[in-house]
Amino acid sequence: MGENTMLRLLAALGGLPAFPAPLGVGTPNLGNRRRFLRRARGVLRRRVLTNNGPLVREFERRVADLVGVRHCVATHSATAGLQVAARALGLSGEVVIPAFTFIATAHALHWQGITPVFADIDRETHNLDPAAIERALSPRTTGILGVHLWGRPCDVEALAALARRRGLKLLFDAAHALGCSHRGRMVGTFADAEVFSFHATKVVNSVEGGAVVTNHDDLAEEMRLMRNFGFAGNDRVVCAGINGKMDELSAAMGLTSLESFDEFLAVNRRNYELYARGLAGIPGVRLAPYDDRERANRHYVVLEVDEQAAGCGRDLLMGALWKDNIMARRYFFPGCHLLEPYRSSAQGRVRLPETEWLAGRVLQLPTGTAVRPADVAVICDSVRAAVVSAPLLRRRLGPGDIDFGRMGAIPGGQRNAS
């Protein structure tokens, strides 16, 4: 909608909601239902439901081929993948991570008695700042855990050089980054190990699931043992493991989803380009860019809202969109260091100005196969109307008028997923 066109009346100002039912961030992409059901019937016919069944092995081969690595170790979640990878890499003491990430990045370390040390980010890339990592290192540091946020890769060269120079292990949380590249090389091929998520909210999903990829043969073998209680045969346990296995029905969904990956990417690109055109020229609203020279899944439509320029802050805009049944999300607010258990520890006392600046501005908009071109146009119109109507919204929409914890309203039940 152009600026000279009549703006729609927001529900927050007395109009009807833009959508009759909530339209959420992270509504699952679904592949071909018949193919999934055929695979699921095969699982029931074989009566092999878990324990490294044929579909899990096929899923691992397909992911390894897509990424271009020798090994893929499927797990029941990316969190389990991070835990297994951290243990197999021998991480202990302290590991430097960003605070601007989903809380599971930190929790995966904390559950193993490893202290996540939060370092600041670069406000342009939203990823770890190598100089901030250097300042966060101590004699107890054993590794760096970077996050390829929004599928936009970290400064992998700088992080790898720092890890080599300081004798540290390098692990990447690539939960957002399946199918993405950096300088023509696929994400998943840079660190000692990298972990993908196949949670329902991701571009490719196995309902719940994750995978660790690596080119190190010994590391892959150790992680396979660890995800299955440490068993190396029926009666022989060789290490302390957990139940981190992916099951066959999850692999059936993952394989079906992978078959539609190109379709999902095309939809995300279409939606992203429509958002870029529809949001152009709105004061104080910036769409986080992707590098067109690289492969990107564009599964995250990320706004930065400048309150001074827009006339309304991120939370006021979000509240207005929620009234319109556009369930935008404020990722990753307020930063892991300000959430428990880290807030009550020494980590909570560290100041991360770039992280806190960005956490107060970022707003995620819906995309994926549940979002049609007409939906994008309506969402853009609502954003424009909210900015134009900001003075009135500030008078009409108070802090108590929106329950930002009301995530159960999101389709697909994607309550706290990254």
N, C-alpha and C positions, 0 to 999 in steps of 0.2 A: 504494500500500500504506500503510495507516495505521500509526501507531507501535505500536499494540497487536497488530498482526498479526505472525506469525512471519516474521522476515527470512530471505531466501534466503542460503545459504552461498556466499560469494564463492569464485571459483576460486583467488584468492591465499591463501585460508585452507583449501584442501582440497576445495572443491566443484567441480562441473562448470562450465565456462564458460557464461555466459548465452546466447551465440550459438555455433553450430557453426563458423561462419566469421566472419572479421573484418567488422564493420560500421563503415564509415569516414565521416568528415566529408568532404563534397564529392563523394559518389558522384553521377554525372551524372543529371540529369533527362533523360528521353528523350521526345520527342514522338511523333506518329503515324508508325510505321515505314513504312507503305505510302505515305504522302505524301512522306516523305523519299526512299524508293526511286524513286518516280515522278519527283521532281525530279532525282535523281542520274542516272536513265536519260536524262532530257532533256539534262543536261549532256554526257553521252557522245554522244548523238545529234547535238548541235550542234557538238561538238568545240571548244567555247569553254570552256577550263578556268580561265582567269584573265584579267588585263588588263581589268578593269572590265566584266565580262560582265553579262548581263541580270538574273541572280539577285542579284548584288552591288548593282546599282542599285535593284532592288526592295527588298532588305533595308534599304538606306539610307533609302528613302522610308518604309518601315514604322516604323523607329526614330525618324525625324524626326517623324512624325505622332504616335507614342506620347508622345514627350517634349514636343512642341509647339514645335519650333524650325524654322528655315528650312533648315538644312544638317546633314547627317550624312555624315561621311567615314569609310568602313569601312577598317580596317587588319587586318593579320594577327595582331595582339595588342594588348592595351591598353598594353603597354610601348612598342611602336612608335607607338601613338597619342600617348602622352605625349611621346615624342621629337619627333615631327612637330609637335605643338602648341607645345612649348617653342621649337623652332627658328623656327616661323612667327611666334610672338609676339616674337621677338628677345631671348629671355632669355639672359643671360650673367652673368659674375661670380658672384654668390651668389643663391640662392633659398631662402627659408625654408620648411621642411616639418616635419611631425611625425616623430619617430623611431618612434612607435607606429603602424606601417603595414607592409605587405608591402615587402620589400626592393627590388622593382622601382621603387617610387616614387622612391627615391634613385638607383638605378642608371641610370634613364632620363636623369637630369640629369648624373650623373658621366660617362657615356659621351660627352657632348657638351662636356666640359671645364667644366661648371658645377658650382660647389661647393654641395652641399646643406647648409644650415645648420639644425641640428635645434633646434626649439623644443619646450617642454613642452606637455602637454595638460591639460585639465580632467578630473579623476578621475571626475566624474559623467557627462559627455557622452562621454568617451573621445576627443574631438576637440581640435584645436588651441585653445589658450588665447590669445585676442587680446592679452592683456597680455604673455604670453611672446613672442609674435611681435614686439611693439614692442621688447622688450629685445634681440631677436636681430638687429635691423636694423643695417646699416652703410652707409657710402657706396658699397659695392660691390653692395648688394642691388638686384636688378632685378625681382623678383617674389615672389609668395606662391603656394605650391602646397598647398592644403588637401585633406584626405581626408574624404569622407563615410563614416566607418567604420560597418560593419554596416548601411549604408543609412540611418543616422541623420545628417541633414544637419549640416554645420558651422554655426557662428554666421555665416551668410553676410552678414548686414547689417553686423556689426562688421568682418568681413574686407574687405568691399567698401569701407566707409568708410575703413578704414586704407589700402587700396590707392590710393584716390582722393587721400587727403590726402598720401601720400608719393610719388605719381606712379609706382606700381608696377603691373605686370601681375598679373592674378588668374587662376589656373588651378585647376581642381578635378579630383582623382582621384575619379571616381564609380564605380569598379570594382564596388562592392557595391550600388549605389543605383538600378538600373533600376526604374522604376515607383514610386519614392518621391517624396514631396512635402514641402515646407516652407511653412507658412502658406498651404496650398492651391495652391501653385505647384510645378510639377514640377521635380525635380532635373534639371539639364542646361540650365536657363535663367538661371542666376545669374551666371556668370563670363564672361570673354572667351571661354573654351572649357572644356568638361568632357569627360572621357574615361570611357567605359564599358568594362567587360570582358565578353567573351562566351566566356571560357575554360570548359572542361568542368565546372569546379566551381561556376559561377555559376548563378543561378536560370534564366536563359535562356542557352543556349550554342550556339556554332557550332563546337564541338570546340576550336579555337583561334581567337581573334579579338578585335577591339576596335573602337571607333568614337569619333571625336571629334565632338561636336556644338557648334554655334555659330550665332548669329544675324548674324554679320559676314560679308558677302558676299566681301570681298577676302581675309579670313583663310581662309575655306573654299576658295577657288580656289587660294591658295598651298599649302595642305595637300594638295590633290589633286595638284598638281605634285610636291610633295616626296615623297609616298608612291610615286611612279612615276619615280624617278631624276631628277626635274626636267624630264622631257620635256614639251614643249608642241607636239606634232606628231611625225611620224616621225623627222625629222632635226634637230630643234631642241631644245636643252637650255638652259633659262633660269635654273636654280638648282641648287644642290647637293642632290640628293635621295638617297633610299634605296629599297630594295625593301620597301615597307611594305604592299603590297596584300593584300586579302582575296581568296581564290580562290573559285571557283564552288561547289565541294562544301561548303566551310565555310558559304557563304551559304545553300545548300540546307538544311543542318542548322539554321542560325540562323532561317530563315523557318519551318521546321517547328516549332522550339521556340517561336517567338513565337506561333504559332497555339494552343499549349497554355498560354500564359502565365497565363490566368485559372485554369486547373486547378492549375498549380504554386503560384500564390498561395494558393488554397484549401487545398491540402495543407499548405503552410508555416504558415498561420494555425491550422489544426487541430492540427498537431504542437506549435506554440508554446503554444497554450492547454492542451494535455494536459501539456506539461512544466510549465507554471505551476502546474497543480493537483497534479501528482505530486511536485514538489519543494517545495511549500509546507510550511513548518514545519520544514525540515531546518536545524539550527543552522549558521550560518556560511556558508550557500550562498545567494547572491543571483542571481536571473535578471535580466539587463539588460533594462529595459523598452523598449517601443515606445510612441509617442504615438498613442493610438487616434483622435485627431482628424485624423491625417494618413494618407496612403497609405503603406504600408510593405510590402516584400516578405517580411519576416520570414525571410530565408534564413539567418540566423545566430542560433543558440541559444547565448548567451554566458553562462557562469557566472562570478561572482567568488567565490573561495573565501577566506574569512577563517580563517587557520590557528588563531588563538587561539580563535575561537568554535566552529569545526568540530572542533577536536581533531586535525585532519590538514591538512597543507598541500596546495596544488594538485597538486604533483608526486606526492605519495603517493596522492592520490585518482586521478590519471591512471594511475599504475602499477597500481592495483587494477582500474580499468576495462579497461585493456589486457589484463590476465590473463583478463578476462571476454569478450574479443574485442570490446569497445566502444572503438574507436580514436579517443578524444577527442584534441583538439589544443590546444596551448598557444600560441595566437596572441597577440601577435607578439613572441615571446620571442627574445632578451632586449631587443629594441629595435635599430633599425638602427644607432644610434651605437655599439653594442657588437659589431657584425659588420664583417668586412673588406669593403672597404679602409678604412672609416671609423674603425674601432677603433684603427688604427695611425697615424691622422692627428690633427690638432688637434680634429676633430669628436668623436673618441673620448674626449677629456679633459673635455668638457662634462658637467656633472651635470644630469640631468633627473629629479628625485626623484619627480614624479607618474608619469612614464612607467615608471620602474623599479619603483615600487610596484605599478602596475597589471599590468605584464608578469609579475610574480610571482604574480598571482592569477587571471588569466583562463584559462578552459577552455571550449573549443568542443565542443558535442555534436552528434551526427549529426541531420540532418533532410533534407527533400526527399522525392521520390516513392519512393525506395528504403526509406523508414522508415515502417512501419505503426503504427497506434495501439498494437497489442500490444507492438511493439518499444519505443515510448516508455515504456510502463508498466514494462517490464523494466529499461530504463536508469535510470529514476527509482528503482526498487527497489534497483538496484546502488549508486547514489549514496547512498541512505539507509543501506544496509547498511554501506558503507564508513565513513561518518561515525560510525555507532553502534559499529562495530568498530575505530575508529581506534587505540586503545591496542594491540590485538593486531596490527593491520597494521604499526604502527611496529616491533614486535619481529620480525615475520615477513618483511617486505618491505624489503630493504636497497637502497641506491642502485645496486648492481651487478646487481640482479635484473631490471631493465627496461632494454632498449635503446631509448632514446627516438629513436634514429636509424633505427629499423626501419620506415620509412614505406612500404617496398615491399609491406608486408602489407595496405595499404589497397585495397579494391576500386576498380577503375577506374584504378589506377596514379596516383592524384593525389598524387604525391610532394612536394612543396614548394610546392603551389599555394595562393594566398591565398583 
